[in-house]
Amino acid sequence: MVAFPAPIGENMRTFAAVLYREEGMYVAECPEVGTVSRGRTVEEAVANLKEATELYSEEFPPEDGRRPIVTTFEVTEGARA
């Protein structure tokens, strides 16, 4: 994957991507704005998510300072809700 610098005068913002495999594809989600995309590889899924997030952000600019807290937790195998 090749990274290109932002055009002069444009601000860059960092977003989180959560990925998982589903039906032989990688699904990528951006928790800050709710965009979702997919691809055959991790790189393709993230590139597609970046494009989807850029297009979404043009119409609906994200709130400043809104960052999710990402953590993990454990559950007992076979536990029922």
Contacts in CASP RR format, 6 or more apart in sequence:
PFRMAT RR
TARGET T0000
AUTHOR 0000-0000-0000
METHOD contacts of the structure
MODEL  1
MVAFPAPIGENMRTFAAVLYREEGMYVAECPEVGTVSRGRTVEEAVANLK
EATELYSEEFPPEDGRRPIVTTFEVTEGARA
1 43 0 8 1.000
1 46 0 8 1.000
1 47 0 8 1.000
6 12 0 8 1.000
13 62 0 8 1.000
15 30 0 8 1.000
15 32 0 8 1.000
15 33 0 8 1.000
15 53 0 8 1.000
16 30 0 8 1.000
16 31 0 8 1.000
16 32 0 8 1.000
16 67 0 8 1.000
16 68 0 8 1.000
16 70 0 8 1.000
17 28 0 8 1.000
17 29 0 8 1.000
17 30 0 8 1.000
17 46 0 8 1.000
17 49 0 8 1.000
18 28 0 8 1.000
18 29 0 8 1.000
18 30 0 8 1.000
18 31 0 8 1.000
18 70 0 8 1.000
19 26 0 8 1.000
19 27 0 8 1.000
19 28 0 8 1.000
19 29 0 8 1.000
19 42 0 8 1.000
19 45 0 8 1.000
19 46 0 8 1.000
20 26 0 8 1.000
20 27 0 8 1.000
21 27 0 8 1.000
22 38 0 8 1.000
25 38 0 8 1.000
25 39 0 8 1.000
25 40 0 8 1.000
25 45 0 8 1.000
26 38 0 8 1.000
26 39 0 8 1.000
26 40 0 8 1.000
26 41 0 8 1.000
26 42 0 8 1.000
26 44 0 8 1.000
26 45 0 8 1.000
27 36 0 8 1.000
27 37 0 8 1.000
27 38 0 8 1.000
27 39 0 8 1.000
27 45 0 8 1.000
28 36 0 8 1.000
28 37 0 8 1.000
28 38 0 8 1.000
28 39 0 8 1.000
28 45 0 8 1.000
28 46 0 8 1.000
28 48 0 8 1.000
28 49 0 8 1.000
29 35 0 8 1.000
29 36 0 8 1.000
29 49 0 8 1.000
30 36 0 8 1.000
30 49 0 8 1.000
30 52 0 8 1.000
30 53 0 8 1.000
31 68 0 8 1.000
31 70 0 8 1.000
32 62 0 8 1.000
32 66 0 8 1.000
32 67 0 8 1.000
32 68 0 8 1.000
33 53 0 8 1.000
33 56 0 8 1.000
33 57 0 8 1.000
33 60 0 8 1.000
33 62 0 8 1.000
34 56 0 8 1.000
35 49 0 8 1.000
35 52 0 8 1.000
35 53 0 8 1.000
35 56 0 8 1.000
36 49 0 8 1.000
36 52 0 8 1.000
37 45 0 8 1.000
37 48 0 8 1.000
37 49 0 8 1.000
37 51 0 8 1.000
37 52 0 8 1.000
38 45 0 8 1.000
38 48 0 8 1.000
39 45 0 8 1.000
39 48 0 8 1.000
END
